[in-house]
Structures are given as C-alpha cells and as structure tokens.
C-alpha cells in the first residue's frame, strides 16, 4: 500500500526531531472520532531550532506555502505577528505538489504549545511515537472556533462522549 501523506509527514517530522503536537481532524481520528479529514494540523514549538528542522522537512517533502511568502519567513517572529494580527491568519499552510494534501501550522492557538505538549497523548502511528492533542484540549480548541462550524460541533460531541466513556 502506498504511503499515506499524513503518515509520511508525521514520520518525517518525528524523525527530524521536530517538536509538534497533532491537532484538528487527524487528532480527532487518532483519539477515536470517526470522521474524514484532508489536511494535517500541527502546533509546533516556535523556537528557531525547531522551526529550522520543520522548514527542512517541508522542503524535503516538497511542501510549498499556499501564500506568496517563502517558508523561511515562518521563522521570523515579526512576520508571524503580522500574519496573525494584520492578516488575521491562524495557520500557515503548506501544500503538496498536487495540492491534494495540506499541512496547517498553527500561528495562533487557544492553548500555549508547552501546555498542549505536556497534556498530549503519545500514540504510536505506524511504529513512531506521535504527540496528539488530548481529547479535552481538542474540545477546548474546537470550542474556540468562532463562528462554530458543523464539523467542530460534531467533533466536540463525539470527543465528549469518548471522555465520558473513559
């Protein structure tokens, strides 16, 4: 079976030592929610060393920015501030060559990276340990989406059901 782009990306990030936590739809699936998603959302540590590793992985995988801003600008705190505060961007999106797969790197998130990582669940994904947002943190993040989207409301309901069943 050919590699899944999500798994390939998770493996490449892990193998390169990028500190990240899987969030969004893929995290919901890994936490037991039955749903479909076509992108990978990650919250990364925004220090220079980690971003250098992330940028190298993106280039290795042939991922390109959706916006006309070179990926190296992701490492510039002032540029990130402008994207968030002036452009109202929540993510920096990288696309596969075909455009069929995207990686969304959170620029703004309702939970600081250190807290999210500390509470994350480490799940094995094809033999590699991957930090995945906890169910409770997924609920918190999805509740912060305004206006609420139907898929987020469904995810919240499903996640809360899984939490109650724990």
LOZANU-984342 format. One record per residue: x, y negated, z of N, C-alpha, C, O in turn; residue in one letter. Coordinates in steps of 0.05 Angstrom, whole numbers, padded with zeros to 5 digits, always signed. Each point is the difference from the previous one (the first is absolute). Last residue first. Example, Ala and Ser with C-alpha at 12.3 -4.5 7.8 and 13.67 -1.06 7.14 Angstrom:
LOZANU-984342
+00257+00045+00142+00016-00024+00001-00015-00022+00014+00010-00022+00004S-00004+00137-00005-00018-00024+00000+00018-00024+00000+00021+00000+00013A
end
This chain:
LOZANU-984342
-00287-00142+00585+00027+00007+00010-00002+00013+00028+00021+00007+00011X-00095-00047-00065+00003+00030+00000+00027+00008+00012+00005+00024+00004X-00028-00116-00016-00018+00011+00020+00004+00030+00002-00003+00012+00022X+00051-00057-00089+00010-00008+00027-00017+00013+00022+00010+00011+00019X-00038-00001-00109+00023+00017+00006+00012-00006+00027+00009+00018+00014X-00079-00072-00043-00010+00027+00004+00023+00019+00007-00003+00017+00018X+00024-00104-00043-00011+00000+00027-00012+00027+00007+00001+00009+00023X+00031-00022-00111+00022+00000+00019-00010+00001+00029+00011+00015+00016X-00074-00023-00086+00013+00026-00001+00022+00002+00021+00003+00020+00014X-00046-00104-00025-00019+00020+00010+00013+00028+00002-00002+00013+00020X+00052-00081-00061-00003-00005+00029-00018+00020+00013+00006+00012+00021X+00002-00011-00115+00024+00010+00013-00001-00003+00030+00007+00018+00015X-00076-00055-00066-00002+00029+00000+00024+00012+00014-00003+00019+00016X+00004-00111-00029-00021+00007+00020-00003+00030+00002-00004+00011+00022X+00061-00044-00089+00012-00003+00027-00020+00007+00022+00007+00012+00020X-00036-00011-00110+00019+00023+00005+00013-00003+00027+00005+00020+00014X-00062-00090-00043-00015+00024+00005+00018+00023+00007-00005+00015+00018X+00039-00113+00005-00006+00015-00024-00014+00026+00007+00004+00011+00021X+00005-00113+00031+00003+00030+00000-00008+00012-00026-00020-00008-00012X+00059-00092+00012-00024+00014+00009+00004+00030+00000+00016+00010-00016X+00051-00028+00051-00023-00017-00003-00001-00011-00028+00020-00011-00010X+00032+00088+00081-00005-00008-00028-00026-00016-00001-00021+00008+00008X+00054+00033+00073+00010-00027-00005-00005-00009-00029+00003-00024-00006X-00024+00112+00039-00019-00019+00012+00009-00029-00006-00017-00018-00001X+00074+00089-00023-00023-00001-00018-00021-00019+00010-00015-00012-00016X+00092+00027+00070+00007-00014-00025-00024-00002-00019-00003-00021-00013X-00008+00069+00094+00005-00028+00005+00006-00016-00025-00011-00021-00005X+00002+00115-00002-00026-00013+00006+00004-00030+00004-00015-00016-00011X+00092+00067+00002-00013-00002-00025-00028-00014+00003-00007-00017-00016X+00056+00038+00093+00011-00024-00014-00012-00003-00028-00003-00023-00009X-00023+00099+00059-00009-00025+00014+00010-00025-00014-00014-00019-00003X+00045+00104-00028-00028-00004-00006-00011-00026+00012-00014-00016-00013X+00118+00018-00007-00018+00016+00016-00029-00006-00008-00006-00021-00013X+00089+00014-00056-00015-00016+00019-00019+00018+00016-00013+00018-00011X+00101+00024-00028-00026-00007-00010-00015-00015+00022+00000+00007+00023X+00105+00032-00054-00016-00016+00020-00026-00009-00013+00001-00013-00021X+00059+00103-00004-00009-00026-00010-00016-00014+00023-00018+00013+00012X+00090+00076-00037-00015-00014+00021-00006-00029-00010+00017-00015-00007X-00004+00105-00057+00014-00024+00010-00018-00014+00021-00024-00001-00003X+00000+00082-00048+00025+00005+00013+00015-00024+00010+00022+00002+00010X-00109-00008-00055+00017+00017-00016+00029+00002+00012+00019-00004-00014X-00067-00051+00072-00011-00001-00027+00020+00014-00018+00021-00011-00006X-00047-00001+00118+00017+00012-00020-00014-00001-00027-00023+00009-00003X+00014-00080+00088-00013+00024-00013+00019+00010-00021+00015-00015-00013X-00023-00054+00103+00020+00010-00019-00012+00026-00011-00002+00020+00014X-00047-00112+00027+00002+00029+00001+00021+00009-00020-00001-00009-00023X-00005-00090+00076-00006+00016-00024+00002+00030+00006+00013+00008+00020X+00004-00088+00037-00024+00015+00004-00007+00019-00023-00020+00014+00000X+00097-00072-00001+00001+00014+00027-00024+00018+00004+00002+00020+00013X+00003-00076-00091+00018+00023-00001+00001+00015+00026+00001+00025+00000X-00053-00103-00003-00011+00019-00018+00017+00025-00001-00009+00023+00001X+00041-00097+00047-00022+00013+00014-00012+00023-00017-00006+00021+00009X+00074-00075-00048+00011+00016+00023-00022+00015+00015+00004+00023+00008X-00028-00082-00081+00013+00024-00008+00009+00017+00024-00005+00024+00000X-00079-00090+00013+00029-00002-00005+00012+00027-00007-00008+00021+00011X-00094-00045-00034+00015+00013+00022+00030-00003-00006+00009+00007-00022X-00077-00039-00038-00011-00008+00026+00015+00012+00024-00005-00006+00023X+00048-00024-00120-00015+00023+00010-00009-00007+00029+00014-00014+00014X+00042-00023-00111-00014-00008+00024-00017+00024+00009-00012+00014-00017X+00067+00000-00054+00013-00025+00008-00011-00010+00026+00014-00012+00016X-00013+00115-00065-00013-00021+00015+00018-00023+00007+00022+00004+00011X-00022+00063-00096+00017-00005+00024-00013-00023+00015-00002-00023-00011X-00030+00099-00066-00005-00026+00012+00016-00002+00025-00003+00015+00019X+00005+00044-00115+00009+00000+00028-00006-00029+00010+00011-00019-00011X-00052+00083-00076+00010-00025+00012+00008+00005+00029-00011+00017+00014X-00017+00032-00118+00007+00004+00028+00011-00026+00011+00016-00013-00014X-00041+00022-00077-00020+00018+00011+00004+00004+00030-00017+00010+00014X+00072-00058-00082-00020-00017+00014-00021+00017+00014-00019-00012+00011X+00102+00037-00061-00026+00004-00013-00021-00018+00011-00021-00005-00012X+00109+00005+00050+00001-00009-00028-00026+00002-00015-00007-00017-00016X-00001+00003+00119+00015+00019-00015+00000-00010-00029-00015-00018-00008X+00006-00053+00090-00015+00018-00019+00019+00020-00013+00024-00006-00005X-00035-00063+00099+00018+00012-00020-00015+00020-00016-00016+00015+00010X-00009-00105+00059-00007+00025-00014+00021+00008-00020+00010-00017-00015X-00028-00039+00111+00017-00003-00023-00003+00027-00014+00007+00021+00011X-00080-00070+00061+00019+00021-00009+00017-00009-00023-00007-00018-00015X-00056-00040+00056+00003+00019+00023+00021+00021-00006+00012+00011+00018X-00033-00118-00055+00006+00028-00006+00003+00016+00026+00012-00010+00019X-00031-00089-00040-00019+00018+00014+00004+00029-00007-00019+00016+00000X+00070-00099-00025-00013+00016-00020-00021+00019+00011-00015+00013-00015X+00065-00071+00073-00010-00017-00022-00014+00016-00022-00019-00011-00011X+00053+00054+00092-00014-00025+00008-00011-00016-00023-00022-00011+00002X+00070+00095-00018-00021+00004+00020-00016-00025+00005-00024-00001-00002X+00100-00002-00056-00020+00018-00011-00024+00003+00019-00023+00000-00009X+00096-00050+00039-00015-00014-00021-00021+00018-00012-00023-00009-00004X+00082+00047+00066-00018-00019+00014-00017-00015-00021-00024-00003+00004X+00091+00061-00036-00023+00015+00011-00019-00019+00014-00025+00004-00003X+00103-00042-00028-00017+00007-00023-00024+00016+00010-00022-00004-00009X+00087-00018+00072-00014-00024-00008-00019+00006-00024-00022-00010+00000X+00080+00079+00033-00022-00006+00019-00016-00025-00008-00024+00000+00003X+00078+00072-00066+00002-00029+00008-00023-00007+00018-00023-00001-00009X+00036+00086-00037+00018-00002+00023+00003-00028+00010+00014-00005+00020X-00065+00027-00098-00014+00012+00023+00018-00002+00026-00011-00001+00022X+00041-00023-00110-00012-00021+00016-00016+00010+00024-00006-00015+00018X+00046+00073-00085+00019-00010+00020-00011-00022+00017+00009-00005+00023X-00057+00042-00098-00003+00015+00026+00020-00010+00021-00006+00003+00024X-00031-00070-00101+00018+00023+00003-00002+00013+00027-00004-00013+00020X-00076-00038-00069+00020-00006+00020+00018+00024+00003-00009+00022+00006X-00080-00037-00056+00025-00008-00013+00021-00010+00020+00010-00023-00003X-00087+00099+00026+00002-00029-00005+00027-00006-00013+00019+00015+00002X-00037+00074+00020-00024-00008-00015+00002-00030-00007-00010-00008-00022X+00099+00072+00036-00020-00018+00013-00024-00006-00018+00003-00003-00024X+00051+00097+00016+00004-00028-00006-00021-00018+00013-00023+00009+00004X+00076+00097-00002-00023-00016+00007+00006-00030-00005+00023-00009+00005X+00033+00093-00016-00010-00015-00023-00025-00016+00007-00016-00006-00018X+00076+00061+00076-00025+00012-00009-00012-00015-00024-00021+00009-00011X+00101-00041+00052+00005+00028-00007-00025+00013-00012+00002+00016-00019X-00011-00103+00054+00015+00000-00025+00005+00028-00010-00003+00007-00024X-00035-00016+00109-00019-00010-00021+00013+00000-00027-00012+00009-00020X+00066+00010+00094-00018+00023-00006-00019-00008-00022-00005+00015-00019X+00063-00082+00051+00015+00020-00014-00018+00024-00008+00002+00010-00023X-00039-00077+00079+00004-00010-00028+00015+00020-00017-00007+00004-00023X-00003+00016+00115-00026+00001-00014+00003-00009-00029-00010+00013-00018X+00085-00022+00075-00005+00028-00007-00026+00003-00015-00001+00016-00020X+00022-00101+00051+00019+00007-00021-00004+00030-00008+00001+00006-00024X-00052-00039+00096-00010-00010-00026+00020+00007-00023-00009+00005-00022X+00035+00015+00110-00023+00017-00008-00010-00008-00027-00006+00017-00017X+00073-00070+00056+00011+00027-00006-00022+00018-00011+00003+00015-00019X-00027-00103+00051+00016+00000-00026+00009+00028-00008-00003+00007-00023X-00087-00016+00082+00028-00009+00003+00015+00004-00026-00008+00016-00016X-00089+00005+00041+00008-00021-00019+00029-00011+00005+00005-00023-00007X-00067+00119+00017+00016-00018+00016+00012-00020-00019+00012+00007-00020X-00102+00037-00013+00028+00005+00004+00012-00019+00020-00010-00022+00004X-00087+00070-00043+00010-00022+00017+00028+00006+00006+00007+00021+00010X-00075+00014-00093+00020+00004+00020+00005-00026+00015+00000-00022-00012X-00070+00080-00064+00004-00024+00016+00020+00006+00022-00002+00019+00015X-00028+00023-00116+00013+00005+00025+00005-00026+00014+00014-00017-00010X-00090+00053-00068+00024-00015+00006+00010+00008+00027-00013+00014+00016X-00069+00018-00056+00019+00000-00023+00025-00017+00005+00015-00006-00019X-00099+00070+00073+00014-00026-00002+00021+00002-00023+00009+00022-00006X-00101+00032+00059+00018-00002-00023+00014-00027+00001-00013-00020+00007X-00033+00087+00074-00004-00023-00018+00021+00001-00021+00020+00015+00001X-00046+00031+00099-00003+00009-00027-00007-00024-00017-00022-00011+00001X+00079+00018+00094-00023-00011-00013+00000+00010-00029+00020+00000-00014X+00051+00018+00081-00023+00018-00001-00025-00011-00013-00021+00014+00000X+00115-00049+00011-00013+00002+00027-00025+00016+00000-00013+00003+00020X+00061-00022-00100+00018+00015+00016-00011+00004+00029+00007+00019+00013X-00056-00074-00072+00000+00028-00010+00018+00017+00017-00009+00022+00009X+00009-00114+00009-00026+00012+00007-00001+00029-00008-00009+00017+00015X+00084-00066-00041+00001+00006+00028-00026+00013+00009-00001+00018+00016X+00005-00049-00103+00016+00024+00003+00002+00008+00029-00001+00024+00007X-00045-00105-00027-00014+00024-00009+00016+00026+00004-00011+00020+00008X+00048-00102+00049-00020+00001-00021-00011+00028-00006-00001+00017+00017X+00101-00026+00021-00025-00012+00009-00021+00005-00022+00005+00015-00019X+00102+00017+00056-00021+00002-00021-00026-00011+00012-00008+00008+00023X+00109-00037+00004-00023+00014+00010-00021+00001-00022-00006-00021-00012X+00123+00007+00021-00027-00008-00010-00021+00017+00014+00006+00021+00011X+00107-00038-00028-00018+00001+00022-00027-00011-00009-00003-00023-00007X+00086+00072-00050-00018-00024+00002-00018+00005+00024-00012+00021+00003X+00082+00039-00041+00001-00011+00027-00016-00026+00003+00005-00015+00018X+00007+00079-00095+00017-00024+00000+00002-00013+00028+00014-00019+00003X-00071+00095-00018+00028+00009-00006+00019-00024+00001+00024+00004+00006X-00117-00022+00002+00010+00015+00023+00030+00007-00003+00016-00004+00017X-00062-00035-00090+00003-00019+00021+00013+00012+00025+00017-00011+00013X-00037+00068-00085+00022-00018-00007+00004-00021+00022+00023-00006+00007X-00096+00066+00001+00025+00014+00003+00024-00019-00005+00019+00000+00015X-00106-00034-00030+00005+00005+00029+00026+00014+00004+00015-00008+00018X-00042-00003-00107+00007-00026+00012+00006+00003+00030+00020-00011+00010X-00051+00087-00058+00027-00008-00010+00009-00026+00014+00023-00002+00008X-00111+00030+00009+00020+00017+00014+00028-00007-00009+00018-00002+00017X-00087-00042-00061-00001-00008+00028+00022+00016+00015+00016-00011+00015X-00031+00030-00106+00015-00024+00004+00000-00010+00029+00019-00012+00009X-00021+00116-00040-00020-00021+00005+00015-00026+00005+00019+00000+00015X+00020+00086-00071+00000-00016+00024-00022-00020+00000-00006-00013-00020X-00007+00104-00035+00017-00024-00001-00003-00015+00026-00020+00001+00014X+00011+00106-00022-00017-00023+00000+00018-00025+00000+00019-00001+00015X
end
